[in-house]
Amino acid sequence: MHHHNHYYGQAHILARYCGLDDEFPPRIRGYLQHGWNVACGWNPAHEFFDGAWRYVWSDAPRRRGHFLGRRNYHVTGAPWLYLQEMEPDLGRVPAEERRGTLWFLFHGWEGGKIHGDHARLIDEIRETETEPVTVSLYYTEYERPEVRAVYERAGFDVICFGRRGWNYEGTDRRFLYKQLEAFRRHKRVAANRLSTAVFYGVAAGCQPAVYGDPMAMEGENPLFGGTARVARLWPEMHGKDIDLATAREITDQELGRPWLLSPAELRMLFDWNQRD
């Protein structure tokens, strides 16, 4: 099983949904998409073993993969949606009590740092948001004092949901649980790039916004067309006041709500009926 399947505790969530051990989930014999993706489900340099199944959230990555000559796709829906189904009350407050904006800075990863004008972005956030702002930094930025301190000095609450893990080590299997709880107490979700977190926020009932300096990342692969392509293909998901009904329709498609499976179907798909 590829270690990417453990990112953010996603294999753990699916195991729990199937009634299996969510501390040590059984192997998924293939590759599970771990974040919203504008191509075939993975980064351009991802390597696959021959004959492996590719489990994607929605039909769009499958179609794009087929166009590239790749096969063995199966659409499962995002683990986030299964988590919401299992945790209908986690962090939930009445709609009228939701407050503030949960703001996600575009983040780097273990192999690349982000670069951009944080001061200008902070000014734009202040000009736009009318309620308190909580800035979520991925651990790669949270652990860079020169980045974290800029947002703390601006007076924002700065949080980190944990680590996604690497090579089966350091995975915070409660990562997405903590995100869900946070989304359900905020009114808005915003980011400087259309990203997984924006779709998660919409699915959890937040009003979305995408604005500000998209920043750049070291070694970012231009094969997918960059931010220009994303803005061209999803124009309705950009701006400071996005139509919520439209955002929900797009979110359902991108996270794969029409393709969600029952526990029995998922166990059969992953060959989890005969556990290792």
Accessible surface in RSA format (square Angstrom, percent):
REM  Atomic radii and reference values for relative SASA: ProtOr
REM  Chains: A
REM  Algorithm: Lee & Richards
REM  Probe-radius: 1.40
REM  Slices: 20
REM RES _ NUM      All-atoms   Total-Side   Main-Chain    Non-polar    All polar
REM                ABS   REL    ABS   REL    ABS   REL    ABS   REL    ABS   REL
RES MET A   1    48.44  25.1   6.27   4.2  42.17 100.4   6.32   5.4  42.13  55.8
RES HIS A   2    51.49  28.1  41.62  28.9   9.87  25.3  27.64  28.5  23.84  27.7
RES HIS A   3    22.88  12.5  20.09  14.0   2.79   7.1  11.10  11.4  11.78  13.7
RES HIS A   4    21.59  11.8  21.59  15.0   0.00   0.0  14.68  15.1   6.91   8.0
RES ASN A   5     0.35   0.2   0.21   0.2   0.14   0.3   0.14   0.3   0.21   0.2
RES HIS A   6    27.61  15.1  27.61  19.2   0.00   0.0  21.06  21.7   6.55   7.6
RES TYR A   7     3.19   1.5   3.19   1.8   0.00   0.0   2.33   1.8   0.86   1.1
RES TYR A   8    28.44  13.3  28.38  16.1   0.05   0.1  17.95  13.5  10.49  12.9
RES GLY A   9     0.00   0.0   0.00   N/A   0.00   0.0   0.00   0.0   0.00   0.0
RES GLN A  10     0.31   0.2   0.31   0.2   0.00   0.0   0.00   0.0   0.31   0.2
RES ALA A  11     0.00   0.0   0.00   0.0   0.00   0.0   0.00   0.0   0.00   0.0
RES HIS A  12    13.03   7.1  12.75   8.9   0.28   0.7   4.37   4.5   8.65  10.1
RES ILE A  13     0.69   0.4   0.26   0.2   0.43   1.0   0.64   0.5   0.05   0.1
RES LEU A  14     0.72   0.4   0.72   0.5   0.00   0.0   0.72   0.5   0.00   0.0
RES ALA A  15     0.00   0.0   0.00   0.0   0.00   0.0   0.00   0.0   0.00   0.0
RES ARG A  16    79.07  33.2  68.79  35.1  10.28  24.5  21.94  30.0  57.13  34.6
RES TYR A  17    26.62  12.4  14.54   8.3  12.08  31.4   8.68   6.5  17.95  22.1
RES CYS A  18     3.87   2.9   0.00   0.0   3.87   9.1   0.79   2.0   3.08   3.3
RES GLY A  19    67.55  83.3   0.00   N/A  67.55  83.3  36.34  99.7  31.21  69.9
RES LEU A  20    31.18  17.4  16.25  11.6  14.93  37.5  21.04  14.8  10.14  27.3
RES ASP A  21    59.40  41.6  46.67  46.5  12.72  30.1  24.80  58.4  34.59  34.5
RES ASP A  22    41.31  28.9  40.86  40.7   0.44   1.0   2.25   5.3  39.06  39.0
RES GLU A  23    89.14  51.2  81.52  61.7   7.62  18.1  10.89  21.1  78.24  63.9
RES PHE A  24   148.81  74.4 136.15  84.3  12.65  32.9 139.04  84.3   9.77  28.0
RES PRO A  25    16.77  12.2   1.52   1.4  15.24  55.4   1.52   1.3  15.24  94.7
RES PRO A  26    18.13  13.2   7.30   6.6  10.83  39.4  18.13  15.0   0.00   0.0
RES ARG A  27   114.53  48.1 112.40  57.3   2.13   5.1  39.49  54.0  75.04  45.5
RES ILE A  28     0.00   0.0   0.00   0.0   0.00   0.0   0.00   0.0   0.00   0.0
RES ARG A  29    97.17  40.8  88.65  45.2   8.52  20.3  55.66  76.1  41.51  25.2
RES GLY A  30     1.02   1.3   0.00   N/A   1.02   1.3   0.00   0.0   1.02   2.3
RES TYR A  31     9.34   4.4   9.33   5.3   0.01   0.0   0.82   0.6   8.52  10.5
RES LEU A  32     0.26   0.1   0.00   0.0   0.26   0.7   0.00   0.0   0.26   0.7
RES GLN A  33     2.11   1.2   2.11   1.5   0.00   0.0   0.04   0.1   2.08   1.6
RES HIS A  34    40.58  22.2  38.56  26.8   2.03   5.2  21.41  22.1  19.18  22.3
RES GLY A  35    16.01  19.7   0.00   N/A  16.01  19.7  12.23  33.6   3.78   8.5
RES TRP A  36    30.76  12.3  10.76   5.2  19.99  46.9  10.76   5.7  19.99  32.4
RES ASN A  37    20.95  14.4  17.27  16.7   3.68   8.9   2.89   7.0  18.06  17.5
RES VAL A  38    16.00  10.5  14.92  13.5   1.09   2.6  14.92  13.0   1.09   2.9
RES ALA A  39     9.52   8.8   8.06  12.4   1.46   3.3   9.52  13.4   0.00   0.0
RES CYS A  40     4.00   3.0   4.00   4.5   0.00   0.0   0.00   0.0   4.00   4.3
RES GLY A  41     3.66   4.5   0.00   N/A   3.66   4.5   0.00   0.0   3.66   8.2
RES TRP A  42     5.21   2.1   2.03   1.0   3.18   7.5   4.28   2.3   0.93   1.5
RES ASN A  43    77.47  53.4  68.27  66.0   9.20  22.2  31.17  75.0  46.30  44.7
RES PRO A  44    39.71  28.9  11.17  10.2  28.54 103.7  17.17  14.2  22.53 140.0
RES ALA A  45    82.43  75.8  57.16  88.2  25.28  57.5  68.28  96.2  14.16  37.5
RES HIS A  46    26.58  14.5   5.60   3.9  20.98  53.7  11.26  11.6  15.32  17.8
RES GLU A  47   148.18  85.1 134.82 102.0  13.35  31.8  52.47 101.5  95.71  78.1
RES PHE A  48    46.74  23.4  19.40  12.0  27.34  71.1  21.30  12.9  25.44  72.8
RES PHE A  49   114.76  57.4 102.81  63.7  11.96  31.1 110.85  67.2   3.91  11.2
RES ASP A  50   143.14 100.3 118.08 117.5  25.06  59.3  42.81 100.8 100.33 100.1
RES GLY A  51    59.28  73.1   0.00   N/A  59.28  73.1  29.46  80.8  29.82  66.8
RES ALA A  52     5.71   5.2   0.48   0.7   5.23  11.9   2.15   3.0   3.56   9.4
RES TRP A  53   108.71  43.6 108.60  52.6   0.11   0.3  80.21  42.8  28.50  46.2
RES ARG A  54    32.17  13.5  32.17  16.4   0.00   0.0   0.01   0.0  32.15  19.5
RES TYR A  55     5.88   2.7   5.88   3.3   0.00   0.0   0.00   0.0   5.88   7.2
RES VAL A  56     0.00   0.0   0.00   0.0   0.00   0.0   0.00   0.0   0.00   0.0
RES TRP A  57     0.15   0.1   0.15   0.1   0.00   0.0   0.15   0.1   0.00   0.0
RES SER A  58     2.92   2.5   2.92   3.9   0.00   0.0   1.32   2.8   1.60   2.2
RES ASP A  59    25.29  17.7  25.03  24.9   0.26   0.6   3.27   7.7  22.02  22.0
RES ALA A  60    15.71  14.4  13.86  21.4   1.85   4.2  14.02  19.7   1.68   4.5
RES PRO A  61     3.05   2.2   3.05   2.8   0.00   0.0   3.05   2.5   0.00   0.0
RES ARG A  62    62.76  26.4  62.76  32.0   0.00   0.0  17.19  23.5  45.57  27.6
RES ARG A  63   132.55  55.7 124.47  63.5   8.08  19.2  50.01  68.4  82.54  50.0
RES ARG A  64    55.00  23.1  51.69  26.4   3.31   7.9  39.75  54.3  15.25   9.2
RES GLY A  65     0.00   0.0   0.00   N/A   0.00   0.0   0.00   0.0   0.00   0.0
RES HIS A  66    62.16  34.0  54.99  38.2   7.17  18.4  37.94  39.1  24.23  28.2
RES PHE A  67   181.75  90.9 150.46  93.2  31.29  81.4 159.77  96.9  21.98  62.9
RES LEU A  68    98.37  54.8  68.43  49.0  29.94  75.3  73.51  51.6  24.87  66.9
RES GLY A  69    55.07  67.9   0.00   N/A  55.07  67.9  27.12  74.4  27.96  62.6
RES ARG A  70    80.95  34.0  77.19  39.4   3.76   9.0  15.18  20.8  65.77  39.9
RES ARG A  71   132.53  55.6 126.11  64.3   6.42  15.3  57.23  78.2  75.30  45.6
RES ASN A  72    57.49  39.6  49.36  47.7   8.13  19.6   3.67   8.8  53.82  52.0
RES TYR A  73    17.56   8.2   0.05   0.0  17.51  45.6   0.05   0.0  17.51  21.6
RES HIS A  74    65.25  35.7  62.07  43.1   3.18   8.1  39.39  40.6  25.86  30.1
RES VAL A  75    14.46   9.5   8.66   7.8   5.80  14.0   8.66   7.5   5.80  15.7
RES THR A  76     0.66   0.5   0.66   0.7   0.00   0.0   0.46   0.6   0.20   0.3
RES GLY A  77     0.48   0.6   0.00   N/A   0.48   0.6   0.00   0.0   0.48   1.1
RES ALA A  78     0.00   0.0   0.00   0.0   0.00   0.0   0.00   0.0   0.00   0.0
RES PRO A  79     0.06   0.0   0.06   0.1   0.00   0.0   0.06   0.0   0.00   0.0
RES TRP A  80     0.00   0.0   0.00   0.0   0.00   0.0   0.00   0.0   0.00   0.0
RES LEU A  81     5.01   2.8   1.10   0.8   3.91   9.8   1.25   0.9   3.76  10.1
RES TYR A  82     0.46   0.2   0.46   0.3   0.00   0.0   0.46   0.3   0.00   0.0
RES LEU A  83     0.00   0.0   0.00   0.0   0.00   0.0   0.00   0.0   0.00   0.0
RES GLN A  84    25.36  14.2  21.21  15.5   4.15   9.9  11.80  25.1  13.57  10.3
RES GLU A  85   106.87  61.4  82.26  62.2  24.61  58.6  44.03  85.2  62.85  51.3
RES MET A  86    39.69  20.6  18.11  12.0  21.58  51.4  22.05  18.7  17.64  23.4
RES GLU A  87    35.33  20.3  35.12  26.6   0.21   0.5   0.51   1.0  34.82  28.4
RES PRO A  88    72.20  52.6  69.86  63.7   2.34   8.5  71.37  58.9   0.82   5.1
RES ASP A  89   109.54  76.7  97.53  97.1  12.01  28.4  35.39  83.3  74.14  73.9
RES LEU A  90    39.25  21.9  32.27  23.1   6.97  17.5  37.89  26.6   1.36   3.6
RES GLY A  91    23.86  29.4   0.00   N/A  23.86  29.4  15.27  41.9   8.59  19.2
RES ARG A  92   126.70  53.2 100.84  51.4  25.86  61.6  42.53  58.1  84.17  51.0
RES VAL A  93    46.51  30.6  38.72  35.1   7.79  18.8  41.48  36.0   5.02  13.6
RES PRO A  94    66.85  48.7  53.96  49.2  12.89  46.8  66.17  54.6   0.68   4.2
RES ALA A  95    81.76  75.2  63.69  98.3  18.08  41.1  65.01  91.6  16.75  44.4
RES GLU A  96   128.06  73.5 107.87  81.6  20.18  48.1  69.52 134.5  58.53  47.8
RES GLU A  97    99.45  57.1  85.87  65.0  13.58  32.3  28.71  55.5  70.74  57.8
RES ARG A  98    23.46   9.8  23.30  11.9   0.16   0.4   8.84  12.1  14.62   8.9
RES ARG A  99   134.66  56.5 130.21  66.4   4.45  10.6  53.29  72.8  81.37  49.3
RES GLY A 100     3.60   4.4   0.00   N/A   3.60   4.4   3.37   9.2   0.23   0.5
RES THR A 101     1.32   0.9   1.32   1.3   0.00   0.0   0.00   0.0   1.32   2.0
RES LEU A 102     0.00   0.0   0.00   0.0   0.00   0.0   0.00   0.0   0.00   0.0
RES TRP A 103     0.93   0.4   0.93   0.4   0.00   0.0   0.93   0.5   0.00   0.0
RES PHE A 104    18.97   9.5  18.57  11.5   0.40   1.0  18.57  11.3   0.40   1.1
RES LEU A 105     6.16   3.4   1.08   0.8   5.08  12.8   1.20   0.8   4.96  13.3
RES PHE A 106    38.66  19.3  29.93  18.5   8.73  22.7  38.64  23.4   0.01   0.0
RES HIS A 107    66.76  36.5  63.16  43.9   3.60   9.2  40.23  41.5  26.53  30.9
RES GLY A 108     0.43   0.5   0.00   N/A   0.43   0.5   0.24   0.7   0.19   0.4
RES TRP A 109   106.72  42.8 101.01  48.9   5.71  13.4  93.45  49.8  13.27  21.5
RES GLU A 110    73.83  42.4  34.63  26.2  39.20  93.3  40.27  77.9  33.56  27.4
RES GLY A 111    50.72  62.6   0.00   N/A  50.72  62.6  23.08  63.3  27.65  61.9
RES GLY A 112     4.85   6.0   0.00   N/A   4.85   6.0   2.50   6.9   2.35   5.3
RES LYS A 113   105.13  51.3 104.21  63.9   0.92   2.2  55.16  49.6  49.97  53.2
RES ILE A 114     2.05   1.2   0.01   0.0   2.04   4.9   0.01   0.0   2.04   5.5
RES HIS A 115    95.93  52.4  88.98  61.8   6.95  17.8  68.83  70.9  27.10  31.5
RES GLY A 116    37.31  46.0   0.00   N/A  37.31  46.0  15.87  43.5  21.44  48.0
RES ASP A 117    66.36  46.5  57.45  57.2   8.91  21.1  23.76  55.9  42.60  42.5
RES HIS A 118    27.94  15.3  25.07  17.4   2.87   7.3  20.93  21.6   7.01   8.2
RES ALA A 119    64.87  59.6  59.48  91.8   5.39  12.3  61.59  86.7   3.29   8.7
RES ARG A 120   141.53  59.4 137.83  70.3   3.70   8.8  56.71  77.5  84.82  51.4
RES LEU A 121     0.65   0.4   0.00   0.0   0.65   1.6   0.65   0.5   0.00   0.0
RES ILE A 122     9.03   5.1   9.03   6.7   0.00   0.0   9.03   6.5   0.00   0.0
RES ASP A 123    72.56  50.8  70.83  70.5   1.73   4.1  17.78  41.8  54.79  54.6
RES GLU A 124    43.80  25.1  42.75  32.3   1.04   2.5  11.80  22.8  32.00  26.1
RES ILE A 125     0.03   0.0   0.03   0.0   0.00   0.0   0.03   0.0   0.00   0.0
RES ARG A 126   131.14  55.1 106.22  54.1  24.92  59.3  46.87  64.1  84.27  51.1
RES GLU A 127   143.63  82.5 102.88  77.8  40.76  97.0  48.80  94.4  94.84  77.4
RES THR A 128    28.93  20.6   8.33   8.4  20.60  49.1  13.35  17.9  15.58  23.6
RES GLU A 129    18.02  10.3   1.96   1.5  16.07  38.3   1.52   2.9  16.50  13.5
RES THR A 130   135.77  96.6  95.38  96.7  40.39  96.3  78.85 105.9  56.92  86.0
RES GLU A 131    54.44  31.3  43.28  32.7  11.16  26.6  28.30  54.7  26.15  21.3
RES PRO A 132   107.43  78.3  93.56  85.3  13.87  50.4 105.55  87.1   1.88  11.7
RES VAL A 133    14.74   9.7   5.76   5.2   8.98  21.6   5.87   5.1   8.88  24.1
RES THR A 134    19.50  13.9  19.46  19.7   0.05   0.1   4.79   6.4  14.71  22.2
RES VAL A 135     0.19   0.1   0.19   0.2   0.00   0.0   0.19   0.2   0.00   0.0
RES SER A 136     5.91   5.0   4.56   6.1   1.35   3.1   0.00   0.0   5.91   8.3
RES LEU A 137     1.21   0.7   0.11   0.1   1.10   2.8   0.37   0.3   0.85   2.3
RES TYR A 138    17.23   8.0   8.63   4.9   8.60  22.4  13.63  10.2   3.60   4.4
RES TYR A 139    20.38   9.5  20.38  11.6   0.00   0.0  12.30   9.2   8.09  10.0
RES THR A 140    23.71  16.9  13.43  13.6  10.27  24.5  18.37  24.7   5.33   8.1
RES GLU A 141     1.28   0.7   1.28   1.0   0.00   0.0   0.38   0.7   0.90   0.7
RES TYR A 142    72.06  33.6  72.06  41.0   0.00   0.0  33.14  24.9  38.92  48.0
RES GLU A 143    94.44  54.2  71.86  54.4  22.58  53.8  35.94  69.5  58.50  47.8
RES ARG A 144    36.89  15.5  35.67  18.2   1.22   2.9  18.08  24.7  18.81  11.4
RES PRO A 145    83.13  60.6  82.02  74.8   1.11   4.0  82.70  68.3   0.43   2.7
RES GLU A 146   102.20  58.7  83.37  63.1  18.84  44.8  67.81 131.2  34.40  28.1
RES VAL A 147     3.53   2.3   3.52   3.2   0.01   0.0   3.53   3.1   0.00   0.0
RES ARG A 148    60.84  25.5  60.84  31.0   0.00   0.0   1.20   1.6  59.64  36.1
RES ALA A 149    27.66  25.4  27.16  41.9   0.50   1.1  27.50  38.7   0.16   0.4
RES VAL A 150    35.02  23.0  32.11  29.1   2.91   7.0  32.53  28.3   2.49   6.7
RES TYR A 151     0.85   0.4   0.85   0.5   0.00   0.0   0.85   0.6   0.00   0.0
RES GLU A 152    81.24  46.6  66.34  50.2  14.90  35.5  25.52  49.4  55.72  45.5
RES ARG A 153   180.96  76.0 145.11  74.0  35.85  85.4  78.06 106.7 102.90  62.4
RES ALA A 154    16.93  15.6   2.57   4.0  14.36  32.7   6.92   9.8  10.01  26.5
RES GLY A 155    65.66  81.0   0.00   N/A  65.66  81.0  33.99  93.3  31.67  70.9
RES PHE A 156    24.39  12.2  14.98   9.3   9.41  24.5  16.18   9.8   8.20  23.5
RES ASP A 157    97.12  68.0  91.51  91.1   5.61  13.3  17.36  40.9  79.76  79.5
RES VAL A 158    22.36  14.7   0.15   0.1  22.21  53.5   0.15   0.1  22.21  60.2
RES ILE A 159    50.29  28.6  46.62  34.7   3.67   8.8  50.29  36.2   0.00   0.0
RES CYS A 160    38.12  28.8  10.44  11.6  27.68  65.1   4.74  12.0  33.38  36.0
RES PHE A 161    13.44   6.7  10.31   6.4   3.13   8.1  10.89   6.6   2.56   7.3
RES GLY A 162    18.43  22.7   0.00   N/A  18.43  22.7  18.12  49.7   0.31   0.7
RES ARG A 163   103.52  43.5 101.68  51.8   1.83   4.4  32.24  44.1  71.27  43.2
RES ARG A 164    18.98   8.0  18.98   9.7   0.00   0.0   0.07   0.1  18.91  11.5
RES GLY A 165     6.06   7.5   0.00   N/A   6.06   7.5   4.74  13.0   1.32   3.0
RES TRP A 166   103.99  41.7 100.33  48.6   3.66   8.6  83.93  44.8  20.06  32.5
RES ASN A 167    81.95  56.5  74.64  72.1   7.32  17.6  19.99  48.1  61.96  59.9
RES TYR A 168   106.26  49.6  84.12  47.9  22.14  57.6  75.84  57.0  30.41  37.5
RES GLU A 169   130.61  75.0 124.90  94.5   5.70  13.6  49.56  95.9  81.04  66.2
RES GLY A 170    53.22  65.6   0.00   N/A  53.22  65.6  36.72 100.8  16.50  37.0
RES THR A 171    34.41  24.5   8.67   8.8  25.74  61.3   7.65  10.3  26.77  40.5
RES ASP A 172    36.55  25.6  29.52  29.4   7.03  16.6  18.30  43.1  18.25  18.2
RES ARG A 173    87.09  36.6  84.64  43.1   2.45   5.8  18.78  25.7  68.31  41.4
RES ARG A 174   113.38  47.6 113.38  57.8   0.00   0.0  44.03  60.2  69.34  42.0
RES PHE A 175    10.65   5.3  10.65   6.6   0.00   0.0  10.65   6.5   0.00   0.0
RES LEU A 176     3.06   1.7   3.06   2.2   0.00   0.0   3.06   2.2   0.00   0.0
RES TYR A 177     9.53   4.5   9.34   5.3   0.19   0.5   6.36   4.8   3.18   3.9
RES LYS A 178    80.13  39.1  76.21  46.8   3.92   9.3  53.75  48.4  26.38  28.1
RES GLN A 179    12.84   7.2  12.84   9.4   0.00   0.0   0.00   0.0  12.84   9.7
RES LEU A 180     0.00   0.0   0.00   0.0   0.00   0.0   0.00   0.0   0.00   0.0
RES GLU A 181    70.61  40.5  70.61  53.4   0.00   0.0   5.64  10.9  64.97  53.0
RES ALA A 182     1.75   1.6   1.64   2.5   0.11   0.2   1.64   2.3   0.11   0.3
RES PHE A 183     0.00   0.0   0.00   0.0   0.00   0.0   0.00   0.0   0.00   0.0
RES ARG A 184     3.51   1.5   3.34   1.7   0.17   0.4   0.05   0.1   3.46   2.1
RES ARG A 185   115.22  48.4 109.62  55.9   5.61  13.4  41.21  56.3  74.02  44.9
RES HIS A 186    15.07   8.2  15.07  10.5   0.00   0.0   6.02   6.2   9.05  10.5
RES LYS A 187    87.15  42.5  84.10  51.6   3.05   7.3  54.06  48.7  33.09  35.2
RES ARG A 188    41.87  17.6  41.87  21.3   0.00   0.0  25.15  34.4  16.71  10.1
RES VAL A 189     0.00   0.0   0.00   0.0   0.00   0.0   0.00   0.0   0.00   0.0
RES ALA A 190     0.00   0.0   0.00   0.0   0.00   0.0   0.00   0.0   0.00   0.0
RES ALA A 191     1.98   1.8   1.98   3.1   0.00   0.0   1.98   2.8   0.00   0.0
RES ASN A 192     4.58   3.2   0.00   0.0   4.58  11.0   0.00   0.0   4.58   4.4
RES ARG A 193    33.16  13.9  29.43  15.0   3.74   8.9  17.38  23.8  15.78   9.6
RES LEU A 194    11.66   6.5   0.00   0.0  11.66  29.3   0.00   0.0  11.66  31.4
RES SER A 195    32.94  27.8  30.08  40.1   2.86   6.6  30.19  64.3   2.74   3.8
RES THR A 196    31.99  22.8  30.57  31.0   1.42   3.4  20.18  27.1  11.82  17.9
RES ALA A 197    12.27  11.3   9.95  15.3   2.33   5.3  10.85  15.3   1.42   3.8
RES VAL A 198     0.00   0.0   0.00   0.0   0.00   0.0   0.00   0.0   0.00   0.0
RES PHE A 199     0.00   0.0   0.00   0.0   0.00   0.0   0.00   0.0   0.00   0.0
RES TYR A 200     7.93   3.7   7.93   4.5   0.00   0.0   5.62   4.2   2.32   2.9
RES GLY A 201     0.00   0.0   0.00   N/A   0.00   0.0   0.00   0.0   0.00   0.0
RES VAL A 202     3.14   2.1   0.43   0.4   2.71   6.5   0.43   0.4   2.71   7.4
RES ALA A 203    24.13  22.2   0.00   0.0  24.13  54.9   6.72   9.5  17.41  46.1
RES ALA A 204     6.50   6.0   0.00   0.0   6.50  14.8   3.66   5.2   2.84   7.5
RES GLY A 205    30.93  38.1   0.00   N/A  30.93  38.1  15.75  43.2  15.18  34.0
RES CYS A 206     0.00   0.0   0.00   0.0   0.00   0.0   0.00   0.0   0.00   0.0
RES GLN A 207    39.65  22.2  38.42  28.1   1.22   2.9  21.53  45.8  18.12  13.7
RES PRO A 208     0.00   0.0   0.00   0.0   0.00   0.0   0.00   0.0   0.00   0.0
RES ALA A 209     0.00   0.0   0.00   0.0   0.00   0.0   0.00   0.0   0.00   0.0
RES VAL A 210     6.87   4.5   3.52   3.2   3.36   8.1   3.52   3.1   3.36   9.1
RES TYR A 211    16.19   7.6   7.17   4.1   9.03  23.5  16.19  12.2   0.00   0.0
RES GLY A 212    22.77  28.1   0.00   N/A  22.77  28.1   5.46  15.0  17.32  38.8
RES ASP A 213    26.06  18.3  17.89  17.8   8.18  19.3   4.41  10.4  21.65  21.6
RES PRO A 214    52.34  38.1  52.34  47.7   0.00   0.0  52.34  43.2   0.00   0.0
RES MET A 215    12.60   6.5   0.00   0.0  12.60  30.0   6.24   5.3   6.36   8.4
RES ALA A 216    56.58  52.0  56.32  86.9   0.25   0.6  56.41  79.4   0.17   0.4
RES MET A 217    37.99  19.7  28.45  18.8   9.54  22.7  29.04  24.7   8.95  11.9
RES GLU A 218    83.04  47.7  71.31  53.9  11.74  27.9  37.55  72.6  45.49  37.1
RES GLY A 219    83.22 102.6   0.00   N/A  83.22 102.6  43.88 120.4  39.34  88.1
RES GLU A 220    68.35  39.2  47.58  36.0  20.77  49.4  28.89  55.9  39.46  32.2
RES ASN A 221    71.01  49.0  53.98  52.2  17.02  41.0  17.82  42.9  53.19  51.4
RES PRO A 222   112.77  82.2  97.00  88.4  15.77  57.3 102.70  84.8  10.07  62.6
RES LEU A 223   130.92  72.9 103.31  73.9  27.60  69.4 109.48  76.9  21.43  57.7
RES PHE A 224    45.35  22.7  40.52  25.1   4.83  12.6  45.14  27.4   0.22   0.6
RES GLY A 225    37.75  46.5   0.00   N/A  37.75  46.5  25.60  70.3  12.15  27.2
RES GLY A 226    33.98  41.9   0.00   N/A  33.98  41.9  32.65  89.6   1.33   3.0
RES THR A 227    55.68  39.6  49.01  49.7   6.67  15.9  23.66  31.8  32.02  48.4
RES ALA A 228    70.65  65.0  57.18  88.2  13.47  30.6  66.28  93.3   4.37  11.6
RES ARG A 229    45.70  19.2  45.46  23.2   0.24   0.6  12.65  17.3  33.05  20.0
RES VAL A 230    21.14  13.9  21.14  19.1   0.00   0.0  21.14  18.4   0.00   0.0
RES ALA A 231    43.25  39.8  38.41  59.3   4.84  11.0  38.59  54.3   4.66  12.3
RES ARG A 232   157.25  66.0 133.35  68.0  23.91  56.9  75.46 103.1  81.79  49.6
RES LEU A 233    86.07  47.9  62.77  44.9  23.31  58.6  64.90  45.6  21.17  57.0
RES TRP A 234    20.94   8.4  20.92  10.1   0.02   0.0  12.92   6.9   8.02  13.0
RES PRO A 235    74.91  54.6  62.04  56.6  12.87  46.8  64.57  53.3  10.33  64.2
RES GLU A 236    90.07  51.7  75.41  57.1  14.65  34.9  38.76  75.0  51.31  41.9
RES MET A 237     0.01   0.0   0.01   0.0   0.00   0.0   0.00   0.0   0.01   0.0
RES HIS A 238    60.53  33.1  42.38  29.5  18.15  46.4  36.04  37.1  24.49  28.5
RES GLY A 239    28.53  35.2   0.00   N/A  28.53  35.2  27.69  76.0   0.84   1.9
RES LYS A 240    85.92  41.9  76.04  46.7   9.89  23.5  48.30  43.5  37.63  40.1
RES ASP A 241   129.90  91.0 103.78 103.3  26.12  61.8  32.98  77.6  96.92  96.7
RES ILE A 242     7.44   4.2   0.79   0.6   6.66  16.0   5.04   3.6   2.40   6.5
RES ASP A 243    87.12  61.0  72.57  72.2  14.55  34.4  38.21  89.9  48.91  48.8
RES LEU A 244    47.27  26.3  43.10  30.8   4.17  10.5  43.10  30.3   4.17  11.2
RES ALA A 245    64.81  59.6  56.68  87.5   8.13  18.5  60.74  85.5   4.07  10.8
RES THR A 246    44.21  31.4  42.82  43.4   1.39   3.3  20.23  27.2  23.98  36.3
RES ALA A 247     0.00   0.0   0.00   0.0   0.00   0.0   0.00   0.0   0.00   0.0
RES ARG A 248   112.19  47.1 111.34  56.8   0.85   2.0  38.53  52.7  73.66  44.6
RES GLU A 249   123.90  71.1 117.69  89.0   6.21  14.8  44.35  85.8  79.56  65.0
RES ILE A 250    31.04  17.7  27.72  20.7   3.32   8.0  31.04  22.4   0.00   0.0
RES THR A 251     1.31   0.9   1.31   1.3   0.00   0.0   1.31   1.8   0.00   0.0
RES ASP A 252    46.83  32.8  46.40  46.2   0.43   1.0   8.03  18.9  38.80  38.7
RES GLN A 253    90.86  50.8  89.48  65.4   1.37   3.3  37.98  80.8  52.88  40.1
RES GLU A 254    19.94  11.4  17.67  13.4   2.27   5.4   0.71   1.4  19.23  15.7
RES LEU A 255     0.35   0.2   0.35   0.2   0.00   0.0   0.35   0.2   0.00   0.0
RES GLY A 256     0.00   0.0   0.00   N/A   0.00   0.0   0.00   0.0   0.00   0.0
RES ARG A 257    99.45  41.8  91.87  46.8   7.58  18.0  40.51  55.4  58.94  35.7
RES PRO A 258    82.44  60.1  40.81  37.2  41.63 151.3  53.35  44.1  29.08 180.7
RES TRP A 259    78.02  31.3  72.00  34.8   6.02  14.1  55.15  29.4  22.87  37.1
RES LEU A 260    52.47  29.2  28.09  20.1  24.38  61.3  28.35  19.9  24.12  64.9
RES LEU A 261    29.99  16.7  26.08  18.7   3.91   9.8  28.11  19.7   1.88   5.1
RES SER A 262    46.36  39.2  39.26  52.4   7.10  16.3  39.23  83.5   7.13  10.0
RES PRO A 263    48.79  35.6  48.79  44.5   0.00   0.0  48.79  40.3   0.00   0.0
RES ALA A 264    58.17  53.5  52.47  81.0   5.70  13.0  53.58  75.5   4.59  12.2
RES GLU A 265    80.40  46.2  78.18  59.1   2.22   5.3  25.32  49.0  55.08  45.0
RES LEU A 266     0.00   0.0   0.00   0.0   0.00   0.0   0.00   0.0   0.00   0.0
RES ARG A 267    65.09  27.3  65.09  33.2   0.00   0.0   8.77  12.0  56.32  34.1
RES MET A 268   135.65  70.3 121.37  80.3  14.28  34.0  81.40  69.2  54.25  71.9
RES LEU A 269    40.06  22.3  21.00  15.0  19.06  47.9  26.68  18.7  13.38  36.0
RES PHE A 270     2.47   1.2   0.00   0.0   2.47   6.4   1.73   1.0   0.74   2.1
RES ASP A 271    71.33  50.0  68.55  68.2   2.78   6.6  21.52  50.6  49.81  49.7
RES TRP A 272     4.06   1.6   2.35   1.1   1.72   4.0   2.36   1.3   1.71   2.8
RES ASN A 273    97.29  67.1  65.10  62.9  32.19  77.5  29.92  72.0  67.37  65.1
RES GLN A 274   145.75  81.5 133.07  97.3  12.68  30.2  44.39  94.5 101.37  76.9
RES ARG A 275   136.61  57.4 105.63  53.8  30.98  73.8  31.75  43.4 104.86  63.6
RES ASP A 276   115.95  81.2  45.65  45.4  70.30 166.2  68.62 161.5  47.33  47.2
END  Absolute sums over single chains surface
CHAIN  1 A    12685.2      10051.3       2633.9       6682.3       6002.9
END  Absolute sums over all chains
TOTAL         12685.2      10051.3       2633.9       6682.3       6002.9
